Amino acid sequence: MPFYESIFIIRQSLTEEETGGIIDKMKGSIEKQGGTLLKVDNWGKKKLAYEVDHDRRGTFVQFQFEANGQVIGQLERLYRLEDSVLKFLTIRVEEADLQPPAAPEPTESEGAGVQ
């Protein structure tokens, strides 16, 4: 199955419980359709580049998951139906893009092995 990354923005006016409920609803949609969540990251409230529906800030959430194409259609349909979701974007990514970059090995000039 291919890998995907989805970022969506939730209205800032919602409480933490309501925001958590929307995130859980979206996660449940992916899992119900047979997808596998790899990472869920709540980036918190951030300023938007431009005003969207009279909101200047929003809560940004990122999902990384493995799923078939039908899951994407259902997830994006759910985003559109949820009034609290201001914007969303889902893209297909390579598996290598999902892994965090490895830390570089220290070189001798950086003090590795020097006592």
C-alpha positions in Angstrom: 0.0 0.0 0.0 1.2 3.5 -0.7 2.2 6.1 2.0 0.4 9.4 2.5 0.8 12.6 4.5 -2.2 14.7 5.4 -2.2 18.1 7.0 -5.4 19.8 8.1 -6.2 23.0 10.0 -8.9 23.1 12.7 -10.6 26.4 13.8 -8.9 28.0 16.8 -12.2 28.7 18.6 -12.7 25.1 19.6 -11.8 23.8 23.0 -9.0 21.2 23.5 -11.6 18.4 23.9 -13.4 19.4 20.7 -10.1 19.6 18.8 -9.1 16.1 20.2 -12.5 14.8 19.1 -12.1 15.9 15.6 -8.6 14.4 15.4 -9.9 11.1 16.8 -12.7 11.2 14.2 -10.2 11.6 11.4 -7.9 8.9 12.8 -10.9 6.6 13.2 -11.9 7.1 9.5 -8.4 6.0 8.3 -8.3 3.0 10.6 -11.9 2.0 9.8 -11.1 1.9 6.1 -8.1 -0.4 6.6 -5.3 2.3 6.7 -2.4 2.2 9.2 -1.5 5.4 11.0 2.3 5.8 11.4 2.4 9.2 13.0 0.0 11.8 14.4 1.5 15.2 15.2 -0.5 18.1 16.6 1.5 21.2 15.8 -0.7 23.5 17.9 -2.2 26.9 17.1 -0.4 28.8 14.4 -1.0 32.0 12.5 -2.5 31.5 9.0 -0.9 33.1 6.0 -4.3 34.7 5.2 -7.7 34.9 6.8 -10.0 31.9 6.2 -13.6 32.2 7.2 -12.8 35.1 9.5 -10.1 33.1 11.3 -6.5 34.3 11.5 -5.2 31.3 13.5 -5.8 27.6 13.4 -4.7 24.3 15.0 -2.4 22.4 12.5 -2.5 18.6 12.6 -0.4 16.2 10.5 -1.0 12.5 9.8 1.4 10.0 8.2 -0.2 6.8 7.2 -0.3 3.8 4.8 -3.6 3.2 3.0 -5.2 2.5 -0.4 -6.7 5.2 -2.6 -10.3 4.7 -1.3 -9.2 5.8 2.2 -8.1 9.1 0.8 -11.4 9.7 -0.8 -13.3 9.0 2.4 -10.9 11.1 4.5 -11.2 14.1 2.3 -14.9 13.7 2.1 -15.0 13.8 5.9 -12.7 16.9 5.9 -15.2 18.7 3.6 -18.2 17.7 5.8 -16.6 18.9 9.0 -17.3 22.6 9.5 -14.4 23.0 11.9 -11.8 22.0 9.3 -10.7 25.1 7.5 -8.2 23.7 5.1 -6.6 20.3 4.3 -4.0 18.8 2.0 -3.2 15.1 1.4 -0.2 14.0 -0.7 1.4 10.7 -1.6 4.9 10.3 -0.3 7.7 7.8 -0.6 8.5 5.6 2.4 12.0 7.2 2.7 10.3 10.6 3.2 8.4 9.4 6.3 11.5 8.5 8.2 13.3 11.2 10.2 16.8 11.9 8.8 19.6 10.1 10.5 21.9 12.2 12.7 25.3 12.8 11.0 28.3 11.0 12.4 30.7 13.3 14.3 34.0 14.0 12.5 37.4 14.2 14.1 37.4 18.0 13.6 34.2 18.2 15.7 36.0 16.6 18.7 35.1 13.0 18.3 37.6 10.9 20.0 39.6 13.9 21.3 40.4 13.8 25.0 
